Amino acid sequence: MKFTLDIKTILTVGGIIALLGGFYYSTQYRLTSLEDKIESVDRKMDIQTGELTQIKKQLRKKAN
């Protein structure tokens, strides 16, 4: 049994592989970027929550 591939088939398969690889890596990049942004916002929220807690404590002390 002889199996032959012509140049059109090789180029088509190579193009599909390149397309899927590009999609995968661009998606990974975007997800990593989003994760970094979410972590940054989460850190800011933690800081703001801590500051709000401190302000509430100070207000309670002044009220007493």
Residue pairs with C-beta under 8 A, 6 or more apart in sequence:
none
